[in-house]
């Protein structure tokens, strides 16, 4: 299916030429990369002002959607990365974003608080997925708001066509109070229960999940990941979904140890979609036996789990070498895609979690390498700095989403 690549003329740009684009439309699917409030000269607008920047970011998303023949009410999923050191009212931020939507079927939203973002004075970065029928009509959406879930301005899940988007799941009760404070194992189990409730309202279950992403309190060690990771990984029958798990230094409200989001697929007739789920031979493994896979293909969509530069289960390959690890990770992604009959240029969206802070120069080091793996025009992209990655010696983790014309 022919793609449309979007880079609005007045839009901000990265500091050097890259193959990545701000938006892509492929059939009914629309992907908007991580948008920030920045001008063409790479100057942050509204420095230090999260609400001013949020307005600018949402304006940018609207411009990209318009060039893709869509608008805000076609959005099915938002991911909001924002700076929060305990001084930001998250609900107020979400309420501000929600004002852009006019329809009753608000998108699912994943919200990730971080101590810093990729550039100095940057306070918020938002990415989006939207869906619009190829004939230009709106697509029907079903939303999930389970009775036992806490109230917030967005849907907890959205189903549109074959695609199911589950927003941030947290270990909260219906009143928004933290359950099992600071207990990462019990909270991991509770998040899976919350996921079940959302999926049930959308006519799906765990066997339909293709990707699960988790942001958890941790210090970048295998032990941090292990206990809660085993709960998540064993919640799914073999072969399970792909996963991305990244440690963060703090989460809110106090006592929350993890947040997770998910993607699932279900046939239009409510049956199972056929899928391919596998681990390429010789690929790296997780610190403990789990049912996660490295790549899942369902329908036209391919989900590649967070890829790292590792050998075996707990050892970094090229430790602390960002450039060498970037090459290794891109080769891992390519191997995953080849295993299901796809290639790098089929990627429409990729997210990079890298070890670093608010620094213009640091992300360019991996960015210029990663960009060379794609023909121009390339995929959308989001870059997020972290204090640490999941294992000692790792510098980055990259996940990818690809679309192909041939279905499973």
C-alpha positions as YAML, in Angstrom:
chain: A
units: angstrom
residues:
- id: 1
  name: UNK
  ca: [0.00, 0.00, 0.00]
- id: 2
  name: UNK
  ca: [1.40, 3.39, -0.95]
- id: 3
  name: UNK
  ca: [2.60, 5.52, 1.95]
- id: 4
  name: UNK
  ca: [2.44, 9.23, 2.50]
- id: 5
  name: UNK
  ca: [5.37, 10.76, 4.39]
- id: 6
  name: UNK
  ca: [4.88, 14.10, 6.14]
- id: 7
  name: UNK
  ca: [7.34, 16.83, 7.09]
- id: 8
  name: UNK
  ca: [5.41, 20.13, 7.26]
- id: 9
  name: UNK
  ca: [7.32, 23.02, 5.69]
- id: 10
  name: UNK
  ca: [7.34, 25.20, 8.82]
- id: 11
  name: UNK
  ca: [8.05, 22.32, 11.19]
- id: 12
  name: UNK
  ca: [11.02, 21.92, 13.51]
- id: 13
  name: UNK
  ca: [13.90, 19.75, 12.41]
- id: 14
  name: UNK
  ca: [16.65, 17.68, 13.98]
- id: 15
  name: UNK
  ca: [20.13, 19.18, 14.10]
- id: 16
  name: UNK
  ca: [21.38, 17.38, 11.00]
- id: 17
  name: UNK
  ca: [19.83, 15.64, 7.97]
- id: 18
  name: UNK
  ca: [18.10, 12.36, 8.83]
- id: 19
  name: UNK
  ca: [15.82, 9.94, 7.04]
- id: 20
  name: UNK
  ca: [13.11, 10.12, 9.72]
- id: 21
  name: UNK
  ca: [9.82, 11.96, 9.13]
- id: 22
  name: UNK
  ca: [7.27, 13.59, 11.42]
- id: 23
  name: UNK
  ca: [4.28, 11.63, 10.14]
- id: 24
  name: UNK
  ca: [3.36, 8.63, 8.00]
- id: 25
  name: UNK
  ca: [0.06, 7.46, 6.57]
- id: 26
  name: UNK
  ca: [-0.24, 3.89, 5.31]
- id: 27
  name: UNK
  ca: [-3.81, 2.96, 4.39]
- id: 28
  name: UNK
  ca: [-6.01, 3.61, 7.40]
- id: 29
  name: UNK
  ca: [-3.05, 3.86, 9.78]
- id: 30
  name: UNK
  ca: [-1.44, 7.20, 10.70]
- id: 31
  name: UNK
  ca: [1.66, 7.54, 12.86]
- id: 32
  name: UNK
  ca: [2.93, 10.80, 14.37]
- id: 33
  name: UNK
  ca: [6.42, 10.69, 15.88]
- id: 34
  name: UNK
  ca: [7.35, 12.32, 19.16]
- id: 35
  name: UNK
  ca: [6.43, 15.99, 18.76]
- id: 36
  name: UNK
  ca: [8.03, 18.80, 20.77]
- id: 37
  name: UNK
  ca: [7.50, 22.56, 20.93]
- id: 38
  name: UNK
  ca: [10.51, 23.68, 18.92]
- id: 39
  name: UNK
  ca: [11.11, 25.98, 15.94]
- id: 40
  name: UNK
  ca: [13.08, 25.35, 12.73]
- id: 41
  name: UNK
  ca: [16.23, 26.70, 14.38]
- id: 42
  name: UNK
  ca: [16.03, 23.96, 17.06]
- id: 43
  name: UNK
  ca: [15.08, 26.49, 19.73]
- id: 44
  name: UNK
  ca: [12.68, 25.30, 22.41]
- id: 45
  name: UNK
  ca: [9.60, 27.50, 22.58]
- id: 46
  name: UNK
  ca: [8.04, 28.27, 25.96]
- id: 47
  name: UNK
  ca: [11.19, 27.07, 27.78]
- id: 48
  name: UNK
  ca: [10.36, 25.51, 31.13]
- id: 49
  name: UNK
  ca: [6.59, 26.00, 30.61]
- id: 50
  name: UNK
  ca: [4.94, 22.58, 30.38]
- id: 51
  name: UNK
  ca: [1.48, 23.93, 29.61]
- id: 52
  name: UNK
  ca: [2.74, 26.36, 26.97]
- id: 53
  name: UNK
  ca: [4.76, 23.58, 25.36]
- id: 54
  name: UNK
  ca: [1.78, 21.21, 25.47]
- id: 55
  name: UNK
  ca: [-0.24, 23.68, 23.40]
- id: 56
  name: UNK
  ca: [2.59, 23.91, 20.87]
- id: 57
  name: UNK
  ca: [2.99, 20.14, 20.69]
- id: 58
  name: UNK
  ca: [-0.73, 19.56, 20.13]
- id: 59
  name: UNK
  ca: [-0.70, 22.25, 17.43]
- id: 60
  name: UNK
  ca: [2.13, 20.36, 15.71]
- id: 61
  name: UNK
  ca: [0.24, 17.07, 15.91]
- id: 62
  name: UNK
  ca: [-2.80, 18.75, 14.38]
- id: 63
  name: UNK
  ca: [-0.74, 20.07, 11.46]
- id: 64
  name: UNK
  ca: [0.68, 16.61, 10.75]
- id: 65
  name: UNK
  ca: [-2.75, 14.99, 10.97]
- id: 66
  name: UNK
  ca: [-4.18, 17.54, 8.55]
- id: 67
  name: UNK
  ca: [-1.50, 16.67, 5.99]
- id: 68
  name: UNK
  ca: [-2.54, 13.03, 6.47]
- id: 69
  name: UNK
  ca: [-6.21, 13.97, 5.79]
- id: 70
  name: UNK
  ca: [-7.18, 13.40, 9.42]
- id: 71
  name: UNK
  ca: [-7.77, 15.36, 12.63]
- id: 72
  name: UNK
  ca: [-7.65, 15.03, 16.41]
- id: 73
  name: UNK
  ca: [-10.82, 12.96, 16.63]
- id: 74
  name: UNK
  ca: [-9.16, 10.24, 14.54]
- id: 75
  name: UNK
  ca: [-6.51, 9.68, 17.24]
- id: 76
  name: UNK
  ca: [-6.78, 6.30, 18.94]
- id: 77
  name: UNK
  ca: [-3.62, 6.38, 21.07]
- id: 78
  name: UNK
  ca: [-1.43, 9.07, 22.61]
- id: 79
  name: UNK
  ca: [1.83, 8.60, 24.49]
- id: 80
  name: UNK
  ca: [2.84, 11.53, 26.69]
- id: 81
  name: UNK
  ca: [6.40, 11.75, 28.00]
- id: 82
  name: UNK
  ca: [6.72, 14.68, 30.37]
- id: 83
  name: UNK
  ca: [9.11, 16.06, 32.95]
- id: 84
  name: UNK
  ca: [7.87, 15.55, 36.48]
- id: 85
  name: UNK
  ca: [9.89, 15.75, 39.66]
- id: 86
  name: UNK
  ca: [6.82, 15.66, 41.86]
- id: 87
  name: UNK
  ca: [5.77, 19.19, 40.91]
- id: 88
  name: UNK
  ca: [3.34, 18.56, 38.02]
- id: 89
  name: UNK
  ca: [-0.40, 17.90, 38.29]
- id: 90
  name: UNK
  ca: [-0.73, 15.02, 35.82]
- id: 91
  name: UNK
  ca: [-4.52, 15.16, 35.74]
- id: 92
  name: UNK
  ca: [-4.45, 18.87, 34.86]
- id: 93
  name: UNK
  ca: [-2.00, 18.12, 32.04]
- id: 94
  name: UNK
  ca: [-4.27, 15.42, 30.65]
- id: 95
  name: UNK
  ca: [-7.31, 17.66, 30.95]
- id: 96
  name: UNK
  ca: [-5.48, 20.29, 28.91]
- id: 97
  name: UNK
  ca: [-4.72, 17.76, 26.16]
- id: 98
  name: UNK
  ca: [-8.29, 16.40, 26.24]
- id: 99
  name: UNK
  ca: [-9.66, 19.82, 25.27]
- id: 100
  name: UNK
  ca: [-8.46, 19.17, 21.70]
- id: 101
  name: UNK
  ca: [-11.04, 16.40, 21.23]
- id: 102
  name: UNK
  ca: [-14.71, 16.95, 20.42]
- id: 103
  name: UNK
  ca: [-16.06, 13.41, 20.15]
- id: 104
  name: UNK
  ca: [-17.15, 11.12, 22.98]
- id: 105
  name: UNK
  ca: [-14.65, 8.38, 22.02]
- id: 106
  name: UNK
  ca: [-11.47, 9.86, 23.46]
- id: 107
  name: UNK
  ca: [-8.23, 7.99, 22.72]
- id: 108
  name: UNK
  ca: [-6.31, 5.74, 25.05]
- id: 109
  name: UNK
  ca: [-3.31, 7.48, 26.58]
- id: 110
  name: UNK
  ca: [-0.04, 6.24, 28.01]
- id: 111
  name: UNK
  ca: [1.59, 8.72, 30.39]
- id: 112
  name: UNK
  ca: [5.25, 8.49, 31.39]
- id: 113
  name: UNK
  ca: [6.74, 10.91, 33.97]
- id: 114
  name: UNK
  ca: [10.51, 11.36, 33.72]
- id: 115
  name: UNK
  ca: [13.08, 13.52, 35.53]
- id: 116
  name: UNK
  ca: [14.30, 15.05, 32.24]
- id: 117
  name: UNK
  ca: [13.58, 14.87, 28.51]
- id: 118
  name: UNK
  ca: [16.00, 14.81, 25.60]
- id: 119
  name: UNK
  ca: [16.85, 18.53, 25.38]
- id: 120
  name: UNK
  ca: [17.39, 21.33, 27.91]
- id: 121
  name: UNK
  ca: [14.18, 23.20, 28.81]
- id: 122
  name: UNK
  ca: [12.04, 20.54, 27.09]
- id: 123
  name: UNK
  ca: [9.05, 19.64, 29.27]
- id: 124
  name: UNK
  ca: [6.80, 17.42, 27.15]
- id: 125
  name: UNK
  ca: [6.97, 15.13, 24.09]
- id: 126
  name: UNK
  ca: [3.85, 13.50, 22.65]
- id: 127
  name: UNK
  ca: [3.39, 10.88, 19.93]
- id: 128
  name: UNK
  ca: [0.13, 9.71, 18.37]
- id: 129
  name: UNK
  ca: [-1.51, 6.96, 16.37]
- id: 130
  name: UNK
  ca: [-4.66, 7.80, 14.40]
- id: 131
  name: UNK
  ca: [-6.97, 5.83, 12.11]
- id: 132
  name: UNK
  ca: [-9.04, 7.11, 9.19]
- id: 133
  name: UNK
  ca: [-10.70, 4.98, 6.52]
- id: 134
  name: UNK
  ca: [-9.09, 5.10, 3.08]
- id: 135
  name: UNK
  ca: [-12.33, 6.54, 1.66]
- id: 136
  name: UNK
  ca: [-12.00, 9.49, 4.07]
- id: 137
  name: UNK
  ca: [-14.78, 8.47, 6.43]
- id: 138
  name: UNK
  ca: [-14.52, 8.21, 10.20]
- id: 139
  name: UNK
  ca: [-13.86, 4.76, 11.60]
- id: 140
  name: UNK
  ca: [-16.09, 3.42, 14.35]
- id: 141
  name: UNK
  ca: [-14.45, 3.21, 17.76]
- id: 142
  name: UNK
  ca: [-15.38, 1.37, 20.95]
- id: 143
  name: UNK
  ca: [-13.96, 2.64, 24.23]
- id: 144
  name: UNK
  ca: [-13.34, 0.88, 27.52]
- id: 145
  name: UNK
  ca: [-13.90, 2.46, 30.93]
- id: 146
  name: UNK
  ca: [-14.16, -0.45, 33.39]
- id: 147
  name: UNK
  ca: [-16.21, 0.23, 36.51]
- id: 148
  name: UNK
  ca: [-13.35, -0.76, 38.80]
- id: 149
  name: UNK
  ca: [-10.92, 1.64, 37.12]
- id: 150
  name: UNK
  ca: [-9.98, 5.09, 38.28]
- id: 151
  name: UNK
  ca: [-11.43, 8.10, 36.53]
- id: 152
  name: UNK
  ca: [-9.31, 10.27, 34.26]
- id: 153
  name: UNK
  ca: [-9.88, 12.42, 31.17]
- id: 154
  name: UNK
  ca: [-9.18, 9.70, 28.57]
- id: 155
  name: UNK
  ca: [-10.37, 6.20, 27.71]
- id: 156
  name: UNK
  ca: [-8.60, 3.25, 29.30]
- id: 157
  name: UNK
  ca: [-8.79, 1.40, 26.01]
- id: 158
  name: UNK
  ca: [-9.95, 1.89, 22.42]
- id: 159
  name: UNK
  ca: [-10.87, -0.62, 19.73]
- id: 160
  name: UNK
  ca: [-10.89, 0.52, 16.10]
- id: 161
  name: UNK
  ca: [-11.11, -2.07, 13.33]
- id: 162
  name: UNK
  ca: [-8.72, -4.90, 14.16]
- id: 163
  name: UNK
  ca: [-6.61, -2.76, 16.48]
- id: 164
  name: UNK
  ca: [-6.91, -2.46, 20.26]
- id: 165
  name: UNK
  ca: [-5.01, 0.19, 22.20]
- id: 166
  name: UNK
  ca: [-4.75, -0.02, 25.99]
- id: 167
  name: UNK
  ca: [-3.62, 3.08, 27.85]
- id: 168
  name: UNK
  ca: [-1.54, 3.30, 31.00]
- id: 169
  name: UNK
  ca: [-2.52, 0.69, 33.55]
- id: 170
  name: UNK
  ca: [-1.57, 1.39, 37.15]
- id: 171
  name: UNK
  ca: [-2.12, -0.42, 40.48]
- id: 172
  name: UNK
  ca: [-4.96, 1.91, 41.52]
- id: 173
  name: UNK
  ca: [-8.47, 1.26, 42.77]
- id: 174
  name: UNK
  ca: [-11.63, 2.90, 41.47]
- id: 175
  name: UNK
  ca: [-10.97, 5.97, 43.61]
- id: 176
  name: UNK
  ca: [-7.43, 6.41, 42.33]
- id: 177
  name: UNK
  ca: [-5.81, 5.13, 45.53]
- id: 178
  name: UNK
  ca: [-2.62, 3.07, 45.27]
- id: 179
  name: UNK
  ca: [-3.03, -0.63, 46.00]
- id: 180
  name: UNK
  ca: [-0.16, -2.66, 47.50]
- id: 181
  name: UNK
  ca: [2.12, 0.42, 47.79]
- id: 182
  name: UNK
  ca: [5.76, -0.23, 46.87]
- id: 183
  name: UNK
  ca: [5.14, -3.97, 46.28]
- id: 184
  name: UNK
  ca: [6.38, -4.46, 42.72]
- id: 185
  name: UNK
  ca: [5.32, -8.13, 42.50]
- id: 186
  name: UNK
  ca: [1.73, -7.65, 43.71]
- id: 187
  name: UNK
  ca: [1.38, -4.52, 41.59]
- id: 188
  name: UNK
  ca: [2.59, -6.40, 38.50]
- id: 189
  name: UNK
  ca: [-0.17, -8.95, 39.04]
- id: 190
  name: UNK
  ca: [-2.73, -6.19, 39.61]
- id: 191
  name: UNK
  ca: [-1.77, -4.42, 36.39]
- id: 192
  name: UNK
  ca: [-2.43, -7.65, 34.50]
- id: 193
  name: UNK
  ca: [-5.86, -7.84, 36.16]
- id: 194
  name: UNK
  ca: [-6.53, -4.25, 35.08]
- id: 195
  name: UNK
  ca: [-5.45, -5.14, 31.55]
- id: 196
  name: UNK
  ca: [-7.92, -8.05, 31.58]
- id: 197
  name: UNK
  ca: [-10.76, -5.71, 32.55]
- id: 198
  name: UNK
  ca: [-10.02, -3.30, 29.70]
- id: 199
  name: UNK
  ca: [-9.67, -6.07, 27.12]
- id: 200
  name: UNK
  ca: [-12.93, -7.70, 28.24]
- id: 201
  name: UNK
  ca: [-14.88, -4.50, 27.54]
- id: 202
  name: UNK
  ca: [-13.41, -4.53, 24.03]
- id: 203
  name: UNK
  ca: [-14.25, -8.16, 23.30]
- id: 204
  name: UNK
  ca: [-10.68, -9.39, 23.67]
- id: 205
  name: UNK
  ca: [-8.41, -11.18, 26.13]
- id: 206
  name: UNK
  ca: [-4.72, -11.73, 26.89]
- id: 207
  name: UNK
  ca: [-4.24, -14.07, 23.94]
- id: 208
  name: UNK
  ca: [-4.89, -11.09, 21.63]
- id: 209
  name: UNK
  ca: [-2.10, -8.95, 23.15]
- id: 210
  name: UNK
  ca: [0.79, -8.32, 20.75]
- id: 211
  name: UNK
  ca: [2.87, -5.85, 22.77]
- id: 212
  name: UNK
  ca: [3.18, -4.89, 26.42]
- id: 213
  name: UNK
  ca: [5.40, -1.99, 27.51]
- id: 214
  name: UNK
  ca: [6.35, -1.44, 31.14]
- id: 215
  name: UNK
  ca: [7.98, 1.49, 32.91]
- id: 216
  name: UNK
  ca: [9.10, 0.30, 36.32]
- id: 217
  name: UNK
  ca: [11.05, 1.61, 39.30]
- id: 218
  name: UNK
  ca: [14.58, 0.33, 38.94]
- id: 219
  name: UNK
  ca: [18.28, 1.00, 38.81]
- id: 220
  name: UNK
  ca: [19.21, -0.75, 35.59]
- id: 221
  name: UNK
  ca: [19.98, -4.23, 36.92]
- id: 222
  name: UNK
  ca: [18.72, -7.69, 36.01]
- id: 223
  name: UNK
  ca: [17.46, -8.15, 39.58]
- id: 224
  name: UNK
  ca: [15.26, -5.03, 39.28]
- id: 225
  name: UNK
  ca: [13.58, -6.49, 36.24]
- id: 226
  name: UNK
  ca: [13.35, -10.11, 37.30]
- id: 227
  name: UNK
  ca: [10.54, -10.47, 39.85]
- id: 228
  name: UNK
  ca: [7.89, -8.28, 38.25]
- id: 229
  name: UNK
  ca: [9.06, -9.30, 34.77]
- id: 230
  name: UNK
  ca: [8.34, -12.92, 35.57]
- id: 231
  name: UNK
  ca: [4.78, -12.02, 36.62]
- id: 232
  name: UNK
  ca: [4.18, -10.21, 33.33]
- id: 233
  name: UNK
  ca: [5.92, -12.78, 31.17]
- id: 234
  name: UNK
  ca: [4.10, -15.75, 32.69]
- id: 235
  name: UNK
  ca: [0.71, -14.05, 32.49]
- id: 236
  name: UNK
  ca: [0.64, -15.00, 28.80]
- id: 237
  name: UNK
  ca: [0.59, -18.47, 27.30]
- id: 238
  name: UNK
  ca: [3.39, -19.42, 24.92]
- id: 239
  name: UNK
  ca: [4.02, -17.78, 22.54]
- id: 240
  name: UNK
  ca: [3.35, -14.47, 24.29]
- id: 241
  name: UNK
  ca: [3.58, -10.84, 23.12]
- id: 242
  name: UNK
  ca: [6.68, -8.76, 22.59]
- id: 243
  name: UNK
  ca: [7.70, -6.48, 25.42]
- id: 244
  name: UNK
  ca: [9.69, -3.38, 26.23]
- id: 245
  name: UNK
  ca: [10.72, -2.80, 29.83]
- id: 246
  name: UNK
  ca: [12.62, 0.29, 30.93]
- id: 247
  name: UNK
  ca: [13.56, 1.43, 34.45]
- id: 248
  name: UNK
  ca: [12.64, 4.89, 35.70]
- id: 249
  name: UNK
  ca: [13.78, 6.56, 38.94]
- id: 250
  name: UNK
  ca: [10.34, 7.71, 40.13]
- id: 251
  name: UNK
  ca: [6.64, 7.18, 39.45]
- id: 252
  name: UNK
  ca: [3.50, 8.87, 40.70]
- id: 253
  name: UNK
  ca: [1.40, 8.70, 42.81]
- id: 254
  name: UNK
  ca: [3.80, 7.70, 45.59]
- id: 255
  name: UNK
  ca: [3.84, 3.95, 46.07]
- id: 256
  name: UNK
  ca: [3.35, 3.09, 42.38]
- id: 257
  name: UNK
  ca: [6.17, 0.85, 41.15]
- id: 258
  name: UNK
  ca: [5.16, 0.41, 37.50]
- id: 259
  name: UNK
  ca: [2.98, 1.63, 34.66]
- id: 260
  name: UNK
  ca: [2.23, -0.41, 31.57]
- id: 261
  name: UNK
  ca: [0.53, -0.01, 28.19]
- id: 262
  name: UNK
  ca: [-0.51, -2.63, 25.65]
- id: 263
  name: UNK
  ca: [-1.46, -3.23, 22.02]
- id: 264
  name: UNK
  ca: [-3.74, -6.07, 20.91]
- id: 265
  name: UNK
  ca: [-5.32, -7.32, 17.67]
- id: 266
  name: UNK
  ca: [-8.70, -8.97, 17.13]
- id: 267
  name: UNK
  ca: [-10.51, -9.97, 13.92]
- id: 268
  name: UNK
  ca: [-13.46, -7.89, 12.75]
- id: 269
  name: UNK
  ca: [-15.71, -10.93, 13.20]
- id: 270
  name: UNK
  ca: [-14.51, -11.12, 16.83]
- id: 271
  name: UNK
  ca: [-12.44, -14.21, 16.18]
- id: 272
  name: UNK
  ca: [-8.72, -14.59, 16.75]
- id: 273
  name: UNK
  ca: [-6.39, -13.10, 14.19]
- id: 274
  name: UNK
  ca: [-3.75, -15.47, 12.97]
- id: 275
  name: UNK
  ca: [-0.30, -14.46, 14.12]
- id: 276
  name: UNK
  ca: [3.36, -15.32, 13.92]
- id: 277
  name: UNK
  ca: [5.24, -14.92, 17.20]
- id: 278
  name: UNK
  ca: [8.84, -15.98, 17.56]
- id: 279
  name: UNK
  ca: [12.38, -15.49, 18.80]
- id: 280
  name: UNK
  ca: [15.00, -15.54, 16.01]
- id: 281
  name: UNK
  ca: [17.57, -18.28, 16.47]
- id: 282
  name: UNK
  ca: [20.66, -17.09, 18.34]
- id: 283
  name: UNK
  ca: [18.95, -13.94, 19.67]
- id: 284
  name: UNK
  ca: [19.59, -12.57, 23.16]
- id: 285
  name: UNK
  ca: [17.28, -13.73, 25.96]
- id: 286
  name: UNK
  ca: [15.75, -12.34, 29.16]
- id: 287
  name: UNK
  ca: [17.23, -12.69, 32.68]
- id: 288
  name: UNK
  ca: [14.67, -15.38, 33.59]
- id: 289
  name: UNK
  ca: [12.43, -17.83, 31.65]
- id: 290
  name: UNK
  ca: [9.31, -16.03, 30.38]
- id: 291
  name: UNK
  ca: [6.89, -16.32, 27.47]
- id: 292
  name: UNK
  ca: [7.72, -13.01, 25.75]
- id: 293
  name: UNK
  ca: [8.73, -13.10, 22.10]
- id: 294
  name: UNK
  ca: [11.04, -10.83, 20.09]
- id: 295
  name: UNK
  ca: [8.64, -10.22, 17.18]
- id: 296
  name: UNK
  ca: [4.90, -10.66, 16.58]
- id: 297
  name: UNK
  ca: [3.11, -10.30, 13.25]
- id: 298
  name: UNK
  ca: [-0.68, -10.02, 13.29]
- id: 299
  name: UNK
  ca: [-2.70, -8.84, 10.32]
- id: 300
  name: UNK
  ca: [-0.59, -6.21, 8.55]
- id: 301
  name: UNK
  ca: [1.17, -5.08, 11.71]
- id: 302
  name: UNK
  ca: [4.54, -6.25, 12.97]
- id: 303
  name: UNK
  ca: [5.60, -5.50, 16.54]
- id: 304
  name: UNK
  ca: [9.30, -5.73, 17.40]
- id: 305
  name: UNK
  ca: [9.99, -5.80, 21.12]
- id: 306
  name: UNK
  ca: [12.55, -3.53, 22.74]
- id: 307
  name: UNK
  ca: [15.91, -4.58, 21.31]
- id: 308
  name: UNK
  ca: [19.20, -4.24, 23.17]
- id: 309
  name: UNK
  ca: [22.84, -5.06, 22.53]
- id: 310
  name: UNK
  ca: [23.20, -8.22, 24.59]
- id: 311
  name: UNK
  ca: [24.43, -11.78, 24.42]
- id: 312
  name: UNK
  ca: [22.82, -14.52, 26.42]
- id: 313
  name: UNK
  ca: [20.49, -13.39, 29.17]
- id: 314
  name: UNK
  ca: [22.33, -10.91, 31.38]
- id: 315
  name: UNK
  ca: [25.43, -9.63, 29.59]
- id: 316
  name: UNK
  ca: [25.70, -6.42, 27.58]
- id: 317
  name: UNK
  ca: [27.44, -6.69, 24.22]
- id: 318
  name: UNK
  ca: [29.80, -3.72, 23.59]
- id: 319
  name: UNK
  ca: [29.23, -2.42, 27.15]
- id: 320
  name: UNK
  ca: [28.95, 1.37, 27.48]
- id: 321
  name: UNK
  ca: [29.68, 1.89, 23.75]
- id: 322
  name: UNK
  ca: [26.71, 3.83, 22.33]
- id: 323
  name: UNK
  ca: [27.80, 3.71, 18.70]
- id: 324
  name: UNK
  ca: [28.58, -0.02, 18.64]
- id: 325
  name: UNK
  ca: [25.37, -0.83, 20.50]
- id: 326
  name: UNK
  ca: [23.30, 1.23, 18.05]
- id: 327
  name: UNK
  ca: [24.61, -0.85, 15.16]
- id: 328
  name: UNK
  ca: [23.99, -4.09, 17.07]
- id: 329
  name: UNK
  ca: [20.44, -3.10, 18.01]
- id: 330
  name: UNK
  ca: [19.58, -2.15, 14.43]
- id: 331
  name: UNK
  ca: [20.91, -5.51, 13.24]
- id: 332
  name: UNK
  ca: [18.75, -7.22, 15.88]
- id: 333
  name: UNK
  ca: [15.68, -5.35, 14.65]
- id: 334
  name: UNK
  ca: [16.50, -6.33, 11.07]
- id: 335
  name: UNK
  ca: [16.81, -10.00, 12.07]
- id: 336
  name: UNK
  ca: [13.43, -9.87, 13.79]
- id: 337
  name: UNK
  ca: [11.79, -8.36, 10.71]
- id: 338
  name: UNK
  ca: [13.43, -10.82, 8.34]
- id: 339
  name: UNK
  ca: [12.12, -13.68, 10.47]
- id: 340
  name: UNK
  ca: [8.56, -12.66, 9.53]
- id: 341
  name: UNK
  ca: [9.31, -11.72, 5.92]
- id: 342
  name: UNK
  ca: [9.78, -7.97, 6.36]
- id: 343
  name: UNK
  ca: [12.63, -5.45, 6.17]
- id: 344
  name: UNK
  ca: [13.76, -2.24, 7.85]
- id: 345
  name: UNK
  ca: [12.01, 0.02, 5.34]
- id: 346
  name: UNK
  ca: [8.68, -1.49, 6.41]
- id: 347
  name: UNK
  ca: [9.04, 0.25, 9.79]
- id: 348
  name: UNK
  ca: [6.59, 3.11, 10.37]
- id: 349
  name: UNK
  ca: [7.40, 3.95, 13.99]
- id: 350
  name: UNK
  ca: [10.32, 3.43, 16.34]
- id: 351
  name: UNK
  ca: [11.00, 4.50, 19.90]
- id: 352
  name: UNK
  ca: [14.49, 4.80, 21.36]
- id: 353
  name: UNK
  ca: [15.15, 4.81, 25.09]
- id: 354
  name: UNK
  ca: [18.73, 5.89, 25.63]
- id: 355
  name: UNK
  ca: [20.98, 6.39, 28.63]
- id: 356
  name: UNK
  ca: [21.47, 10.13, 29.05]
- id: 357
  name: UNK
  ca: [19.94, 13.42, 30.07]
- id: 358
  name: UNK
  ca: [18.91, 16.77, 28.64]
- id: 359
  name: UNK
  ca: [21.68, 17.17, 26.07]
- id: 360
  name: UNK
  ca: [21.40, 18.27, 22.42]
- id: 361
  name: UNK
  ca: [24.57, 16.45, 21.38]
- id: 362
  name: UNK
  ca: [24.19, 13.02, 23.00]
- id: 363
  name: UNK
  ca: [21.12, 11.72, 21.11]
- id: 364
  name: UNK
  ca: [22.61, 12.84, 17.80]
- id: 365
  name: UNK
  ca: [25.35, 10.21, 18.27]
- id: 366
  name: UNK
  ca: [22.89, 7.31, 17.95]
- id: 367
  name: UNK
  ca: [20.51, 9.24, 15.72]
- id: 368
  name: UNK
  ca: [22.95, 9.68, 12.85]
- id: 369
  name: UNK
  ca: [23.83, 5.96, 12.94]
- id: 370
  name: UNK
  ca: [20.25, 4.73, 13.18]
- id: 371
  name: UNK
  ca: [19.11, 6.99, 10.35]
- id: 372
  name: UNK
  ca: [21.55, 5.36, 7.89]
- id: 373
  name: UNK
  ca: [19.72, 2.04, 8.16]
- id: 374
  name: UNK
  ca: [16.69, 3.45, 6.31]
- id: 375
  name: UNK
  ca: [16.00, 4.65, 2.81]
- id: 376
  name: UNK
  ca: [14.76, 8.23, 2.63]
- id: 377
  name: UNK
  ca: [11.92, 8.79, 3.54]
- id: 378
  name: UNK
  ca: [12.14, 6.79, 6.74]
- id: 379
  name: UNK
  ca: [9.93, 6.08, 9.77]
- id: 380
  name: UNK
  ca: [8.63, 8.33, 12.51]
- id: 381
  name: UNK
  ca: [10.64, 8.36, 15.71]
- id: 382
  name: UNK
  ca: [10.56, 9.24, 19.40]
- id: 383
  name: UNK
  ca: [13.63, 9.56, 21.62]
- id: 384
  name: UNK
  ca: [13.50, 9.38, 25.41]
- id: 385
  name: UNK
  ca: [16.45, 9.72, 27.85]
- id: 386
  name: UNK
  ca: [16.70, 7.47, 30.88]
- id: 387
  name: UNK
  ca: [19.05, 7.42, 33.82]
- id: 388
  name: UNK
  ca: [19.68, 3.72, 33.18]
- id: 389
  name: UNK
  ca: [18.65, 0.94, 30.79]
- id: 390
  name: UNK
  ca: [17.52, -2.51, 31.91]
- id: 391
  name: UNK
  ca: [20.97, -4.16, 32.27]
- id: 392
  name: UNK
  ca: [24.36, -2.91, 33.40]
- id: 393
  name: UNK
  ca: [26.40, -1.64, 30.46]
- id: 394
  name: UNK
  ca: [23.47, -1.00, 28.12]
- id: 395
  name: UNK
  ca: [23.25, 2.38, 26.41]
- id: 396
  name: UNK
  ca: [19.93, 2.14, 24.57]
- id: 397
  name: UNK
  ca: [16.84, 0.07, 23.80]
- id: 398
  name: UNK
  ca: [14.84, 0.46, 20.58]
- id: 399
  name: UNK
  ca: [11.38, -0.88, 19.75]
- id: 400
  name: UNK
  ca: [9.74, -0.82, 16.32]
- id: 401
  name: UNK
  ca: [6.40, -1.08, 14.55]
- id: 402
  name: UNK
  ca: [6.18, -2.09, 10.89]
- id: 403
  name: UNK
  ca: [3.35, -2.38, 8.36]
- id: 404
  name: UNK
  ca: [3.34, -4.75, 5.39]
- id: 405
  name: UNK
  ca: [0.82, -5.43, 2.63]
- id: 406
  name: UNK
  ca: [0.75, -9.20, 3.09]
- id: 407
  name: UNK
  ca: [-1.24, -10.46, 6.07]
- id: 408
  name: UNK
  ca: [-0.51, -13.51, 8.19]
...
